[in-house]
Amino acid sequence: MSLQEIAFVITTTLFGDIIDAPTLKKTVYESLDFEIPLTNVHDDFFLLELFHGPTQSFKDIGARFMARLLPLMAPLEDEYRDIIVATSGDSGGAVANGFRDTPRTRVIVLFPNGELSSEQISRFISEKNVLPIEVNGTFDDCQDMAKKAILSEIDTPSGHNIVSGNSINLLRQLPSIIYYFHAYARAMEQRPGQEVVISVPCGNLGNLSAALMAKKMGLPAKRFIAANNANDVFVEYLKTGDFHPKEALITIARAMDVGNPSNLARIIDLYDGDMEQIRTDVEGMSVDDPSIRETMRKLADSYGVITDPHTASAFAALETKLKPGETGIALASAHPAKSGEVVSDVTGRKIQSPQSEAQPTDLRDARIVKIPPTLSALHRAMLIENHNK
Ligand SMILES: *Cc1c(COP(=O)(O)O)cnc(C)c1O
């Protein structure tokens, strides 16, 4: 089965009792109008290239399905919808792009001051129905504010529904299940009958939650590897059973700089708190910046494969943990061009973005609203009206 055929079976399993088959089929083909290749790096090591969507990260897949499924599942009449999304880099662009043409909808992007590249900001700032809000705080502050907003802890403008655009929203997370089955199917074409281990670069643990849901749905993957960067809260949790959120450190794999991952609760719930079973299915490893760089350099020099730092963290963990006879897949979560500076610094190679760059935007002139990390400031910013008609 092709990627789209697999996607149709899975979306029918998940949503078939609320959305009819022809509509689901259309949703699948519109959302997945690109491929997700499984490429061999060397021996039993593969990369699943999840970055061929419009904003070049795996988040396009969840965001594109969500933008099409949400209006079908919860149609709007007189009211407006705010999709609120905290971003450490890639979510903002993916969600803004997904919802760019959705009627009566706008996307509120909360991002931490000074942590995004201008390339990342330009991905969402150019959409007319985006309200870009720069928060004088960290990503965890942004995430906290976005959560409080959906829990109605602030007064939202009347006639507005608020929905999370982050992976705590199942509608953004469930579509990721598709590519785990797809990856397995492609691996079986190349390594029939082998046991498959999948390494996931983790931040908020949305992608890993989807992997574990796929396993519960019957995906015959043997186990998963959770790669953290130096922000190792989840790896520590697997080791000790204790969860201690920490202030996030800034690393070269920025989209993984999360100190309080919001999907940990979901994983614990999925396993009914059975720590031994979680440890059977998931092995953790933290990969620091020097090891990420080393892996990027080695992949480029020895195999001619250019990876971004997030992908390299997953690959490094896979190389350490894969056992003889197993087939390993590392998720390539973003296109290397998205981290162009780090890539050229580490590998000495310049990498071209496969798509024409987003319109050059003079960021100082753009409509960025700057606020302190408080709910009252967020409330005031939300009074600006810029929904799609
Ligand atoms: C968001 C992101 C991650 C982390 O994914 P989570 O679902 O938050 O764990 C990893 N790599 C890239 C490139 C990302 O954008």
The ligand as an SDF file (V2000), in Angstrom:
LIG
                    3D

 15 15  0  0  0  0  0  0  0  0999 V2000
    8.8370   19.7590   17.3860 C   0  0  0  0  0  0  0  0  0  0  0  0
   10.0760   19.1070   16.9140 C   0  0  0  0  0  0  0  0  0  0  0  0
   10.6450   18.0190   17.5850 C   0  0  0  0  0  0  0  0  0  0  0  0
   10.0840   17.4870   18.8810 C   0  0  0  0  0  0  0  0  0  0  0  0
    8.8190   16.8850   18.6940 O   0  0  0  0  0  0  0  0  0  0  0  0
    7.8230   16.6780   19.9430 P   0  0  0  0  0  0  0  0  0  0  0  0
    6.5890   16.1080   19.3770 O   0  0  0  0  0  0  0  0  0  0  0  0
    7.6150   18.0500   20.5350 O   0  0  0  0  0  0  0  0  0  0  0  0
    8.5000   15.7820   20.9150 O   0  0  0  0  0  0  0  0  0  0  0  0
   11.7660   17.4020   17.0270 C   0  0  0  0  0  0  0  0  0  0  0  0
   12.3150   17.8660   15.8850 N   0  0  0  0  0  0  0  0  0  0  0  0
   11.8090   18.9240   15.2320 C   0  0  0  0  0  0  0  0  0  0  0  0
   12.4720   19.3650   13.9790 C   0  0  0  0  0  0  0  0  0  0  0  0
   10.6720   19.5790   15.7050 C   0  0  0  0  0  0  0  0  0  0  0  0
   10.1750   20.6280   15.0290 O   0  0  0  0  0  0  0  0  0  0  0  0
  1  2  1  0
  2  3  1  0
  2 14  2  0
  3  4  1  0
  3 10  2  0
  4  5  1  0
  5  6  1  0
  6  7  2  0
  6  8  1  0
  6  9  1  0
 10 11  1  0
 11 12  2  0
 12 13  1  0
 12 14  1  0
 14 15  1  0
M  END
$$$$
